[in-house]
Amino acid sequence: MKASYSLKNRDLYFTDGKRSIDYVLAYSRTKTTEVHAAKRTAFLKSLARELVEIEVEDCCGQILGQTHVGPSPPKEPIISTRIQPTSAAIPVYPEPNPQQKRSRKESTRGQPSSMDRYRFRAEHEESALLDLCDLVFVKLHAPWKTMERYAEMFNFRKPLKMSRIYLPLSMQPTIVS
């Protein structure tokens, strides 16, 4: 039996709760140069052209960009320009007022996640390693079709076996008592 999204660790999934996170890339927003930002954007666009699904989120939980999640992706993936670095002298986000702090993601979702713990530490510790909202996380998901295509391209000699997390509920084995 497959666990519902509410029982899963939400840190392992995109915000839609359906696609699992396969890889996470992280970078500091304030230590990024224009050259690094251009290379990163080109890299993300090439990943999106290869049908790798991408979601870019800052450490405050705000989605900065994501690839198209539909039956047919657009020919040129849309990568948000908000993921470009800004000058350290200019604040990236205005300081939230108390009402905005209460309406943040961690206050509406039950048990605190590891990201919530990082946010709490960054907000309340003066000796935090990085400033609040300095880190940006790039979450990557390779769908089964993309993995099959690359397995054929690289001439894998062993057959691929689909994991239970990729099987539809109707095909998953059930426990009969």
PERAZI-V133444 format. One record per pair of residues at least 6 apart in sequence whose C-alpha atoms are under 8 Angstrom apart, sorted by the first residue. I is the first residue (numbers start at 1). J is the second residue. Records with the same first field share a line. If there is no record, write none. Layout:
I=J / J
//
This chain:
1=169 / 172 / 173 / 174 / 175
2=169
5=17 / 18
9=113
10=17 / 113
11=113 / 114 / 115
12=20 / 21
13=19 / 20 / 21
14=20 / 21 / 55 / 139
19=141
20=141
21=139 / 140 / 141
22=139 / 140 / 141 / 142
23=139 / 140 / 141
24=137 / 138 / 139 / 140
25=137 / 138 / 139
26=135 / 136 / 137 / 138
27=135 / 136 / 137
28=134 / 135 / 136
29=85 / 86 / 134 / 135 / 136
30=85 / 86 / 87 / 88 / 134
32=85
33=85
34=84 / 85
37=84 / 85
41=79
44=54 / 79
45=76 / 77 / 78 / 79
47=53
48=54 / 67 / 77
49=75 / 76 / 77
50=146
51=73 / 142 / 143 / 146
52=140 / 141 / 142 / 143 / 146
53=66 / 67 / 68 / 69 / 140 / 141 / 142 / 143
54=66 / 67 / 138 / 139 / 140 / 141
55=63 / 64 / 65 / 66 / 67 / 138 / 139 / 140
56=63 / 64 / 65 / 66 / 83 / 136 / 137 / 138 / 139
57=63 / 64 / 65 / 136 / 137 / 138 / 139
58=64 / 133 / 134 / 135 / 136 / 137
59=115 / 119 / 132 / 133 / 134 / 135 / 136 / 137
60=119 / 132 / 133
61=105
64=80 / 82 / 83
65=79 / 80 / 82 / 83
66=78 / 79 / 80
67=77 / 78 / 79
68=74 / 77 / 78
86=92
92=133
106=112 / 113 / 116
119=132
121=128
122=128 / 129 / 130 / 131 / 132
123=132
144=166
148=160
164=172
//
